[in-house]
Amino acid sequence: MRVLLASASERRLSCLEDILDLEIYAQALFSEEKRLIKGKSVKVQVTEICISKAENAAIEWSIIEKEKEKIPEIIIVSDTIVEDPDDPMNPMGKPINEFQATNMLLRLSGKRHRVWSSTAILTKNNEEYRPIHGEWKYKIWTNYSVVEFNELTDEDIISLIESSSWDGKAGGYDLAGDASEYTKLIHGDELTVLGFSFEAVNELKSKLL
């Protein structure tokens, strides 16, 4: 079965390969992501962004199909947003530079916060899924987990920033990377923090394994 992860995230790809024990290929979407908005529920935003990614994936692959390219039987899209521990209406996405990453780590230091992941599965072969574009259908799941950060010293933050482990990671940290030394999963599934709704991955397991 040909399974595509429509993402440039190496962390997401390695997670799926480990869990599903399948050869999965990854290709980022060409379309730009929706921007985050302060003052709007993080749960709502992560779900809306994931649906937008699903729509873009269906549109892009409907076009590619006309060019006689090999079409995946399943497409997976996902989005993850960290919720500011002091303001649940303030989404923390991927920092674009060291300054933003440092600011995020300072806000997370010594506190608990929620991490939201929304994942959609697209296929043409499941009548239970909802139509999205052309012959493609989809189903979406959104979950959250709670992570606690230790009180970070200046040296801790400098180390995390210099390691570049913040690059491409929502909230500016990687639970399975360098930040593991300073973080603890309090509630939920680690997979949700690493980039997927655990319910969506369970669905994939039931269909692929």
C-alpha positions in Angstrom: 0.0 0.0 0.0 1.3 3.4 -0.9 1.1 5.8 2.1 2.1 9.5 1.9 2.8 11.8 4.8 2.1 15.3 3.4 4.7 16.9 5.6 8.3 18.0 5.7 8.7 17.0 9.3 11.4 14.4 9.8 10.1 13.8 13.4 6.6 12.9 12.1 8.0 10.6 9.4 10.2 8.7 11.8 7.3 8.3 14.3 5.0 6.8 11.7 7.7 4.5 10.4 8.4 3.2 13.9 4.7 2.7 14.8 3.4 1.3 11.5 6.5 -0.6 10.4 5.7 0.3 6.8 7.6 2.2 4.1 6.0 5.6 4.1 7.2 8.4 1.9 6.9 12.1 2.7 6.3 15.1 0.5 5.5 18.6 1.8 2.4 20.4 0.5 3.0 23.2 -2.0 0.3 25.4 -0.4 1.0 27.8 2.4 -0.4 27.1 5.9 -3.1 29.3 7.5 -1.7 31.8 10.0 -2.2 31.5 13.7 -4.5 34.0 15.4 -4.3 35.2 19.0 -7.7 35.3 20.7 -9.1 32.2 19.1 -9.3 28.7 20.7 -6.2 26.7 20.0 -8.3 23.5 19.6 -10.4 25.2 16.9 -7.3 26.6 15.1 -5.4 23.4 15.0 -8.5 21.6 13.6 -9.1 24.3 11.0 -5.5 24.2 9.9 -5.5 20.4 9.6 -8.7 20.6 7.5 -7.1 23.2 5.3 -4.1 20.9 4.8 -6.4 18.0 4.0 -8.2 20.2 1.3 -4.9 21.3 -0.2 -3.6 17.7 -0.3 -6.7 16.5 -2.0 -6.6 19.4 -4.6 -2.8 19.0 -5.2 -3.0 15.2 -5.7 -6.1 15.5 -7.9 -3.9 17.6 -10.2 -0.9 15.4 -10.0 -3.1 12.4 -10.8 -3.8 13.9 -14.2 -0.1 13.9 -14.9 -0.1 10.1 -14.6 2.0 10.2 -11.4 1.7 7.3 -8.8 -1.1 8.3 -6.5 -1.0 7.3 -2.8 -3.8 5.2 -1.5 -3.7 7.0 1.8 -2.6 10.6 2.6 -1.9 11.8 6.1 -1.8 15.4 7.2 -1.3 16.8 10.6 -0.8 20.0 12.6 0.4 20.7 16.1 0.1 23.8 18.3 1.2 24.5 21.8 -1.2 26.4 24.0 0.4 29.2 26.1 0.3 28.2 29.7 -0.8 31.7 30.8 -3.3 32.4 28.0 -5.3 29.5 26.4 -6.3 31.8 23.5 -2.6 32.4 22.6 -1.3 29.7 20.1 2.4 28.9 20.1 3.5 27.6 16.7 6.9 27.1 15.2 9.4 29.8 16.1 11.0 31.5 13.1 14.2 32.5 14.9 16.2 32.1 18.1 14.6 35.1 19.7 11.1 33.6 19.3 12.3 30.2 20.5 13.8 31.8 23.6 10.6 33.7 24.3 8.6 30.5 24.1 10.9 28.6 26.4 10.7 31.4 29.0 6.9 31.3 28.9 6.9 27.5 29.3 9.6 27.3 32.0 8.3 25.8 35.3 4.7 25.5 34.0 2.3 23.0 32.5 0.8 23.5 29.1 -1.4 21.7 26.6 -0.2 20.5 23.2 -2.9 20.0 20.6 -2.5 17.8 17.5 -5.0 17.3 14.7 -4.6 14.6 12.1 -6.6 13.8 9.0 -6.5 10.7 6.9 -7.5 10.9 3.2 -8.5 8.0 1.0 -10.7 7.3 -1.9 -11.8 3.9 -0.6 -13.8 4.5 2.6 -17.4 5.4 2.2 -17.6 6.2 5.9 -15.3 9.2 5.4 -16.5 12.6 4.3 -16.0 14.0 0.8 -13.4 16.8 0.6 -12.4 17.2 -3.1 -12.8 15.1 -6.2 -12.7 11.5 -5.3 -10.9 12.1 -2.0 -12.6 11.6 1.3 -11.3 12.3 4.8 -11.7 11.8 8.5 -10.1 14.0 11.2 -9.2 13.6 14.9 -8.0 16.2 17.4 -6.4 15.4 20.8 -4.4 17.2 23.4 -1.7 16.2 26.0 -0.3 18.0 29.0 3.4 18.6 29.3 5.3 20.1 32.3 8.5 22.0 32.0 11.1 22.1 34.7 12.2 25.6 35.9 14.8 26.4 33.2 18.0 28.2 34.1 19.7 30.6 31.7 22.2 27.9 30.9 19.4 25.4 30.1 17.8 27.8 27.7 21.1 28.7 26.0 21.8 25.0 25.6 18.4 24.3 24.0 18.7 27.3 21.7 22.3 26.5 20.6 21.3 22.9 19.9 18.7 24.1 17.3 16.3 21.5 18.6 13.7 24.3 18.6 13.8 24.6 14.8 10.5 23.4 13.2 8.9 22.5 16.5 5.7 23.9 17.9 6.4 25.8 21.2 10.2 25.7 20.4 11.0 22.4 21.9 11.2 18.7 21.0 9.8 16.3 23.6 11.7 13.4 22.1 14.9 15.4 21.6 17.0 17.7 23.7 14.0 19.0 25.7 13.3 15.5 27.1 15.7 16.3 29.9 13.6 19.2 31.1 10.0 18.0 30.4 7.5 15.4 31.7 4.3 14.1 30.1 1.5 14.7 32.7 -1.6 13.7 30.7 -2.4 12.2 27.4 -0.3 10.4 24.8 3.3 11.3 23.9 2.4 10.8 20.2 0.1 13.8 20.4 3.0 16.0 21.5 5.2 14.6 18.8 2.8 15.6 16.1 -0.2 13.2 15.6 -3.6 12.6 17.1 -3.2 9.2 18.7 -6.8 8.3 17.7 -5.8 8.9 14.0 -2.8 6.6 14.4 -4.9 3.9 16.0 -7.2 4.2 12.9 -4.2 3.7 10.7 -3.1 0.7 12.6 -6.5 -0.9 12.2 -6.5 -0.3 8.5 -2.8 -1.0 7.6 -1.6 -3.7 10.0 
